[in-house]
Every structure is written in structure tokens, then in C-alpha cells.
Amino acid sequence: MASKIGISTSVNLSHRPDINEIIVKKLRLELNELLEKLNN
């Protein structure tokens, strides 16, 4: 189930590179915040 969702999501994103970039940037920001919390 999860793999099907992941495949369909990646297919949808490949058609919309602008949205793909926004999602990647958002994920990077969230990852950076998590890492900062872990380091402190």
C-alpha cells in the first residue's frame, strides 16, 4: 500500500518540478530543525 502511494506521488511530482522543489526545500528545513534539536 505505502509503496503504491510512494510511486504515484513520485510520478505526480515528476510532472510538476516546481512543486517537487518546494517539497524538497520544506523537508530540508524540517530535517535541519530536527538535527538542531538533537544537537542541543
C-alpha distances in whole Angstrom, upper triangle without the diagonal:
4,5,5,6,9,10,11,12,14,16,17,18,20,22,23,25,26,23,22,25,25,22,23,26,25,22,26,28,25,25,29,30,28,30,33,32,31,35,37
4,5,5,6,9,10,10,12,14,15,16,18,20,21,22,24,21,19,22,22,18,19,23,21,19,22,24,22,21,25,26,24,26,29,29,28,31,33
4,5,5,6,9,10,11,12,14,15,16,19,20,21,23,21,18,21,22,19,19,23,22,19,22,25,23,22,26,27,25,27,30,30,29,32,35
4,5,5,6,8,10,11,12,14,15,17,19,20,23,20,18,22,22,19,20,24,23,21,24,26,25,24,28,29,28,29,33,33,32,35,37
4,5,5,6,9,10,10,12,14,16,17,18,20,17,16,19,19,16,17,21,20,18,21,23,22,22,26,26,25,27,30,30,30,33,35
4,6,5,6,9,10,10,12,15,15,16,18,16,13,17,17,14,15,18,18,16,18,21,20,19,23,24,23,25,28,28,28,30,33
4,5,5,6,9,10,11,13,15,16,18,16,14,17,19,16,16,20,20,18,21,24,23,22,26,27,26,28,31,31,31,33,36
4,6,5,6,9,10,11,13,15,17,15,13,17,18,15,17,20,20,19,22,24,23,24,27,28,27,29,32,32,33,35,37
4,5,5,6,9,10,11,12,14,11,10,14,14,12,13,17,16,15,18,20,20,20,23,25,24,26,29,29,30,32,34
4,5,5,6,9,10,11,13,11,9,12,14,11,12,16,16,15,17,20,20,20,23,25,24,26,28,29,29,32,34
4,5,5,7,9,11,14,12,11,14,16,14,15,18,19,18,21,23,23,23,26,28,28,29,32,33,33,35,38
4,6,6,7,9,12,10,9,13,14,12,14,17,18,17,20,22,22,23,26,27,27,29,32,32,33,35,37
4,5,5,6,9,7,5,9,11,9,11,14,14,14,17,19,19,20,23,24,25,26,29,30,30,32,34
4,5,6,9,9,7,10,13,12,13,16,17,17,19,21,22,22,25,27,27,28,31,32,33,34,37
4,6,9,9,9,12,14,14,15,17,19,19,21,23,24,25,27,29,30,31,33,35,35,37,39
4,5,6,6,9,10,11,13,15,16,17,19,20,22,23,25,26,27,29,31,32,33,35,37
4,5,5,6,9,10,10,12,14,15,16,18,20,21,22,24,26,27,28,30,31,33,35
4,5,5,6,9,10,11,13,14,16,17,19,20,21,23,25,26,27,29,31,32,34
4,5,5,6,9,10,11,12,14,15,17,18,20,21,23,24,26,27,29,30,32
4,5,5,6,9,10,11,12,14,15,16,18,20,21,22,24,26,27,29,31
4,5,5,6,9,10,11,12,14,15,16,18,20,21,23,25,26,27,29
4,5,5,6,9,10,11,12,14,15,17,19,20,21,23,25,26,27
4,5,5,6,9,10,11,12,14,15,17,18,20,21,23,24,26
4,5,5,6,9,10,10,12,14,15,16,18,20,21,22,24
4,5,5,6,9,10,11,12,14,15,17,19,20,21,23
4,5,5,6,9,10,11,12,14,16,17,19,20,22
4,5,5,6,9,10,11,12,14,15,16,18,20
4,5,5,6,9,10,10,12,14,15,16,18
4,5,5,6,9,10,11,12,14,15,17
4,5,5,6,9,10,11,12,14,16
4,5,5,6,9,10,11,12,14
4,5,5,6,9,10,11,12
4,5,5,6,9,10,11
4,5,5,6,9,10
4,5,5,6,9
4,5,5,6
4,6,5
4,6
4
